[in-house]
């Protein structure tokens, strides 16, 4: 099959530095010390794709050409960006060139903004498959991990295509702690059970409030006064902060010690600084929406370096029964395959006061 392959080199750079997205914030991300994320994930993907099965079309330089060459996949460059700093328009032009050449699939590395740009050009005329490399992937068009995307590509001849939602999020509102998601359109994508998580869904706070409050009360009741707690993003984790009588950062990471919130909306650097001061640490995380990712989407502040310091055994997962009913499998993408492999195949999820369920965990 003829596959168009494009990488958004700056996708995901805003995650670890606490910007909650990179759209319109590349310069700020770089000033905060952000490093590229997408190229590494693209290398993982390309290293797992069976050589010689498919023919690749790509864009020049860091948008795909260089990575395909490194991986030993022959490719034809059909679009070359004009400048060293690539833009969304470069992504759109590359995908237009792929479609004009009659490709059977566009494989892209990026986040929801990249998915929006690709879809804007080809709509449902060419199947799309995203490799998750952004900060918050709300679209159902993304495979769970680069390895899952590679498995899809390796089995394309035996798959059917299905309709998936392409979602986009207002990053300015997201950075301000508000969730504003819109449906961009319906795309076609490979349908392989277990590889493509569903689009995220927004929980009904009215129905969830009681369950979240019970979880929050239980977590605060068992908190030790000698342990630093890093409270992740989401409405369920926010209930933990509320149980302490304070307001938290809904879409960020806060730190709690001895019953007090001592830091808010932390980035990777801020977390690592705290880890130098507090020897005992636990992270409290919850899957956001229906995709079931406990780490890796919307929580890139928990970087590989942070997870390495905390240890998988000190990651506490919480979720309501209603949310778990929509997510029969939880997903994990720690940003480093070796660190991800240290997590078990299942995880205990606290789902009420002194109540827990063991859930499968896919990496």
HUHU-V624044 format. One line per field, one symbol per residue. psi: psi as a letter, one per 20 degrees, with the letter a starting at -180 (. if undefined). burial: b if it has 16 or more other C-alpha atoms within 10 Angstrom, else e. Layout:
psi=???
burial=???
This chain:
psi=qopppqpohjpihifhjjikripjkgggghhjjqqqggghhhggghiippqihqppqrqrcijgggghghikopqpoippqhrhoqrhhggghghghghhikqiqopqoabhgggggghhgicjhpqqppoojagoniqjiprhrhhhghhggikhhjqrqrpqpoqqqohghghjjponpqohaprqqpnopihoqrqqqpqohghiggghhggghgghhjpqijpppooaqrhghhhgghiijrpaogkapqpppljqoiqqlqagghghghhhhohpqqporqppajhjohqiojkihmrghghgggphijoppqqqhgghhimipqqpniiohgghiiqriqqpppjaokqqqpqqop.
burial=ebbbbbbbbbbbbbbbbbbbbbbebbeebeebebebbbbbbbbbbbbbbeeeebebbbbbbbbbbebbeebebbbebbbebeeeebeeebbbbbbbbbbeeebbbbbbbbbbbbbbbbbebbbbebbbbbbbbbbbbbbbbbbbbbbbbbbbbbebeeeeeebbbbbbbebbebbebebebeebbbbbbbbbeebbbbbbeeeeeeebeebbbbbbbbbbeebeeebbbbbbbbbbbbbbbebbeeebbbbbbbbbbebebebbbbbbbbbbebbeeeeebbbbbbbbbbbbbbbbbbbbbbbbbbbeebebeebbbbbbbebbeebebbbbbbbbeebbeebeeebebbbbbeebeebebbb
